Amino acid sequence: MTPLLVVTLSGATLAVGAPALLGRLPRLERWPLLAAWLWLAAALGALAATALAGLLLVLPATGGDRALAGLLHTCAMAIRDALTASTNRPVAALGAVLLAAVGTGLAVGTGVAAARTWRVRRLHRALLRLAGRAVPGLPRVTVLEHPAPLAWCLPGHPGPVVVSTAALDRLDPEGLTAVLAHEHAHQASRHHALLLVAEALRVGCPWLPAARLARQHVAGLVELAADDAAARRCGRAALAAALAVLGAASAPESALAAGGATATARIARLTSPPRPGGRAALALAVAVVVLPMLVQLGAVVEPVARVAGVAMCPLPEPPGRGPIAGPVDGTPG
């Protein structure tokens, strides 16, 4: 099986197969942060496979006759032969398109997501400076006049936690402590960074199923991770009661709220006994993401390593051994 075919199959597994499986393993909720990383790894691994496939298709069109000459030229020829890439120019053009799609997608997605997030957060902080107020006994908390019970956080060092006046009126002390623990868990674990990566992939590579789906799943999983951290500190019952008070009211864009559309499902998770087992599901999820990544890496590294020691492509030798002799430009050494 050629490296190009191996890379293509592993990329398809990561782009389509891994998201289909991850979305059907509810027991991964026991390890929400690990599950979030698996979603991101699947999307990034699929992009890496796309870039590798493009590189394998483009490789013969880089111009053997126009190479640097000498050692670099002969090494490139040996690696090309080992990778058995096509020399068809239309195929090479397809490779260039794949490389451009990955590079452009990452650049555009990162730029758009970062710019949008920075703009929204800047406006949000300006609003809090004008309308928010501090409350004695609640450090790093900004209170905002609002009729709906809301609580959310913004990233920063440290970022502010915002609580509405309605939330302060309706939450008891245990519930307020649980909500603040939830928001501080978001900040301490830098969940906003995970969401920024997922958003960049979604915006830049919408043609990739894993990238499209990762954003939604990562957003839900980081809420579960913050719930678990708050429950360990304040108890599952106190957090569930606080989430019931907050309800489905959503936070502003780029903020992470304790309530929201997933509040009902999260309350059910907190008030139900933890699901037993799940290690087999976790092992399967890790395997379906990690193994294709290792396979695609090996498909490229193994042929290159195989030609690295031949006389036409010498690599630096360990101390005490001289370089491998061999012809470089066709003339006797």
N, C-alpha and C positions, 0 to 999 in steps of 0.2 A: 504494500500500500504506500503510495507516494506521500511525502510530507504535505503537499497541497490538499490531498483528499482527507488526510487525518485532521489537519487544521480546520478544514471546512466542516467535517462532521462534529468535531468538538465545539466549534462555534455555534452550529445549529442546536446542539444539546444545551449549551448555555443560554442561547437567545430564546429558545422556545420550550425545550423540555424542562429545564430547571425551573422557570417561572410556573409552568403548569403543575409541577410537583410541589413546589414550595407553597403554592396557594391552596393545596389540598391536604396539608399537614397541620391541622389545628393544634396538635400537641406541641408544636414549636413555640406556642405562647408561654411555655414554661421557661424558655430562654429567649426572651424578646430581643435583647440587644444582639445576641449571636445570630438570630434569625434576620435581623435588619442588616447585619454585615454580610450574610449570605446573599441576600437580595442584591446588595451593591456589588458584591464580588461576581455574581452571575452576569450582571450588566457590563461591568468592566472587563470580565473575561471574554464575553462575546465581542466587545469592541476590539480587544487585543487580537482575537482570532481573525476578525475582519481585516485588521491592519496587517497581520502576518500573511493572510491569503493574498492581499494586494501586493505585498512585498515579494512574495514568491512568483507572482505573475509578472511583476515589473522587472525582476532581477535580470533576465536576459536582455532586456532592452536598455540597460544602463550603458551599453556601448563598450563591448570588449575591445574593439579596435581603438577606442578613444580613452581607455583606462590609463592610469598613471604610468604603466609600464613596469617592467622588472618584477619584483617580488609581489607587489600588490596585484599586478595583472594575473600572474599565474595562480595566486591564491584565489582570486575571484573566479577564475575559470574552474579550478578544482571544486570550489564550493557549489558553483552552478551545476556541475555534473553530478555532485552528490545529492543535491536537492531535486534533480530531475525536473527542473521547471521548464515550462513551455517557451519556445522561441517565437511564437506567433505574435505579430505586432498588434492585431486587434485584441488578443487576450491580454497583452501587456497594457493596452489602453484601459481595459476593464480593471486591471490591477491599480492603475493610477487613479481611476475613479473611486475605487474602494478606499485607497489611502487618503484621497482628498475628502471623502465623506466623513471618515473618522476624525481626521485632523480638524476640518472645518466645524464639524459637529461639536467636538470638545471645546474648541475655541469660542464658538458662538454661544453654546450653552452656558459655559462658565461666565462669559462676559455678561450675557443677558441676566442670568440668575443673580450674579453678584451685584450688578447695577440696580436691578429691581429691588433686591433685598436692602441694599444700602439706602436707596431713596425712601422706601417705606419706613425703615427704622429711623431715619433722620427726621421725617415728618412726625412720626409717632413720639419720639423723644421731645420734639419741640412742643407738641400738644401737652405732654405730661408736665413740662416745665411751666406751661401757662395755666393748666386746669387742675393739675394734681397737687396733692398736699401730703405731707408726712404726718404720721400718727405716733405719739410717744409710746414706747414699748414695742414697736414693730419696726426694727431696723431694716433697711433696704426694701421697704414696702412703700409704694405710692398709692394713695387712695384717690379714686376718681368718682365724682358725683355721677351716678347712673342708676336708673330704676330697676335694671335687671341684675341678678346676682352673677357677677363675672369675676374671674381670676385668671391672669395670664402672666407670662414672663417674656422679657426680651433678653437676648444674649448680651454679654459684656463682661467687664472685669472690675466690679461685679455688675451684672445687668439688673435693671429694676424689676421688681415683682409688682404687678398692678392688681388691686382689689377694688371692686366697686363698693359704694356705700350700701347698696342693697345686700351684697354678700356679707358685709360686716354686720348688718342688722339681723340676718337670718341664720348665720353660722354660729354654733356654740363654740366655746374655746377649743374643745377637742377637734371639732371639724375645721376650724380656722388653722390650727396647727398642722393638721393633715394636708390641707390644701397648700399651705406654704411649703411643707416638706416635699410635696409633689413638684411644685415649681422649682424649688432649689435643686431637686434631683435632675431636672432638665438642664439646668445651668452647669451643675457640677460634672455631668457626663457629656457635656457639649453636644446635646442632641440636635441643636440648630445646625451644627456642622454636617451631621449626617443628612439632614434634610436639604441642606444647600447642595451637597453632592448629588443627591437623588434628583433634585430639581434641575440641576445643570444637565444631567443625563436625559431627563425627560424633554427639556427644551431643545437640546442640541441634537438628539438622536431619536426622534419620534418614530423612525422607521424600524427601530429595534424593540421587539415586544418586551424584553427584560427591562429596558430603560423606561418604557411607558408605564409598566406596572410597578416598578420599584418605588416610585414616589408615594403612591397611595399606601402601599404596605408598610414602608418605613415609617410613615407618619403615624399609622396605628400602632406599630410595635414600640416606638419610643414612648407613647403614652402608657403602654402596658409596663414598660421598664420603669417609668417614673411612678406608676401606681405601686409596683413591687417595692421600690425604695421607700416610699411613704408608708406603706403597710408595715414594713419591717420596723419602722420607727414609731408609728402611732397606732397600729392595729388595723386589720382589714375592715372591721365594723365601723370604726370612726371615719375611715376614708370613704366607704360606701355611702354612709349617711351624708357626708359632705358633698359627694358627687350628685346625690339625689336632690340636694338643695340647688346646686348650680345648674343641673339639667343640661339641656342641649344648646344653651346659648353659646355662640361661637365667639372666638377672639378675633382681633384685627389681623390682617394679613401679616405674615412673617413672625407672628407671636405663637407661643405654645400655651394652650388653655387647659385648665384642669377639667372643665366640662367639655361640651361639644357634642357632635353627632354620635360619637361612639360611647357616650356616657352610660347609656342603658346597658349595652353589652358588657362594659367594664364593671358595672355594678353587679351584674349577674356572675361575672367571673370572680369578683371579690367575695360574694356571698355564697358561692358554691364550694364544696370541698375540692381541693386541688386534684387535677386528674392524675391518676397513678401512671407509672411507666412513661413512655415517650422517648426512651433512649434509642430504641430502634428507629423511630422516625427521625430523630436528630442525626443518627449515623447515616441514614439514607440521604438526608438533605445535604449533609457535609460531603458525602461521596459524589452526589450528582453535580456539585459545584466544583469541588477541588480536583477530582479525578480528570475531567476534561481539560482543566487548566494545565495539569501536569502532563497530560498526553500531548497537548499541542506544543508545550515547551520542549518535551523530549523529541517530538517529530522534527524540530528544527535543529536542536542542539546536537542530536546523535549523528546526523550526516556531517555536520561541520566538524565535530570532534573526530570523526573517522578520517577526514582528510587532513586534519591539523598536523599530523606527524609525518606525512609523506615528504619526500625530498623536495618536491616543488613548492611546498608551503610550510617552511620551517617556523616553529614558534620558539620563544625563548626557552632554553634548556635549564634544568635545575643546576645549582652551583656544582662545579666539579666536572661538568660535561660540556663539551664543545657543541657548537651549532651543527645541525644536520647539513651536510654538504649536498649540493645538487645544483643543476643548471637553473639559471634564472632567466637569462635572455637567449638561451639556445646556444651559447658559446661554451666551450670547455671551461670548467672551473679551475 
